[in-house]
Amino acid sequence: MNRLFNKYYRSLLNPDEFSEVSEFFSEAKNETRIFNMMKPFWEEELTKSLDSKRSNSDLYSKIKEFVLLDKQKRLGRKIKFYTWSLRIAAVFIIGLLLSTVFLFQESRVQYSDQIQTITTPYGAKMNYTLPDGSIVWLNSASTFSYAAKFGKTRSVTLVGEAFFEVEKDSKPFIVATNHGTVEVKGTSFNVKAYADDNDFETTLEEGSVVFKVKNAGNEVTLKPGEQVSKTESGYTVKKVETKYFTSWKEGKLLFNREPFPSFIKKLERWYNVKIEYSDPKLNDLWYTGTIEMESISEVMEMISKAAPVSYHFNNKTRVFTIKAK
């Protein structure tokens, strides 16, 4: 694992190796070992010249502050890289550790030729500033790629969910997904296009975006407060309250009559847990409410009290099972 970790730090992992490392990081029993592997890299970065160009000075400052604090206190405090709850502020650390945003090392490749890839696992989220000044919030279980130096267009690729605040520029900003492309010049919007389900949504907060359906030639222009989403018959546009689709970047989930299947799916991604149920009657349930600082156990208790269901947690498989009462 030390060999793979070194490759991970230098962004040299192939997809199979990255999956192996991600699985290792997701095991709570590996926390101490992860900390011990990570600390030398932090200390190495602190010894480098402060004049060195770094990809994200804010992240570097936070890591430096943490390592210095660790040295001062000498308490050997463990850093909990993984958490089943939003109560613990480990999302920041996960975002650093489990994404390829660790770009502090000096590149020996021509910078303009690089494709940067940011990956967040289940249970984590992060934000990042692109070369043009645009800001991207990346939700759980998402992968985002972009050129280190934009050309005639500002083209990026998304698998998962992200919220964008795009800087105004004459160059169009294009988000490519498996369903099609979203093109803008300066605006705020949310895109959801996960690979493990067939759902697609683009929700516009402000500005204007054009969604072009992949391999179809059809396109639609959205106005603020509108959403284009995939349906059984194609794609449809409707008015929505955008807060229900963008609040995740603020650390909370808002639901308004959310169908039970999609509600459960969002919980799985948010808390990095597996939730199973087999009774088709549960598909008729829906949920309205807000989840912000609750642990997954508290959420399951809330569900069991708000609906005619019970739940069980298997400590060995770490799977929640929901059954109708």
Steps between C-alpha positions, in 0.01 A plus 500: 500500500792739564603463136147577378474792738817652358358462148171649613672807646672558166176439301648194326236240586316311231121448547539156662762626744291805584203273586725294728629808680151648535373175654792501744422861603134416557578246775482661844752250637769653274478851649827481695693355210360765263609772739850356527533476120368850444699691762844471329357659187354788700833558675685481169275772356565724799876488437465619142541863409194709572566672169422185308191526286220295643173399345284589796649722769191477722526122527873523561451750781245277668729197484796703627293628791395149593852352490645783707224458755570129512867561570428752773253291694688169460185313585521253220143587414348284232344672203176334406513493124173320464170555673149372485369830634491863401575588863873448443684758293699234322343578166778754447769238560322241283473750220877553517597139543267321262510736206774576256498861605819435689695702244763650729783310339689676225410357160767400254248483216404803294221646713279599208486138382368358826148376558412540867253256653325554831319207662290499816386173659167426660457707815724790389471828312733787417537820301773605262597807299569449130771680299249760374380583853180298477407306813382139505336320793527124454249272672555145628607222264583740217785537252588829331768555233632815333803628312757677716499777242181571305513548125237656274230355724488426870405134470458274804362149554271390783386161625294557814369828637651847514399861553672763287559872542641589160705813441377711210725464196474513123604135497200269554508274806388148401415218742501160324294215650380160381164659417621805311671835551414810702642820350524839669709818506446611859239368739418283805349156448491141625554187289421145612609217271610194698625192320317249722150622416326645196393825664611833361426851625628847428360768730565868428532755782602804298615588150422280202603152385443294189462123535575298188384137498778257410485363144155652444550857388224620732570787737318707760581835660430535872396812689571557872287271716458241224622140487543258214480134602485159337164323489378176347399685184809719466592829667264751657528855635316620812506776761656395834614642830873479440588466870381139498763417237793718610492497882740204515796734434414678826516175697130417516237309309154646441213276393149582380289188446813313391413149373634230732738335244682826416494605867681178597747540214594850617548374856734225377719751318484758778599264783691233305277218619302223336124505558289209376128432482300248299136586568362680188240675719778722632540652154172683559639686801645852480691725735491873572752661735858614554810298586798702617693389808329170570694174504381214280367323810296806591367519145395134508323560831324798346385292203368223725294752696369693200400195294365149572843338471768348720870461438790275595876561480741213438831581672692250289378606156426860607170486314170654610190299416158669496176302528135602500325458837 
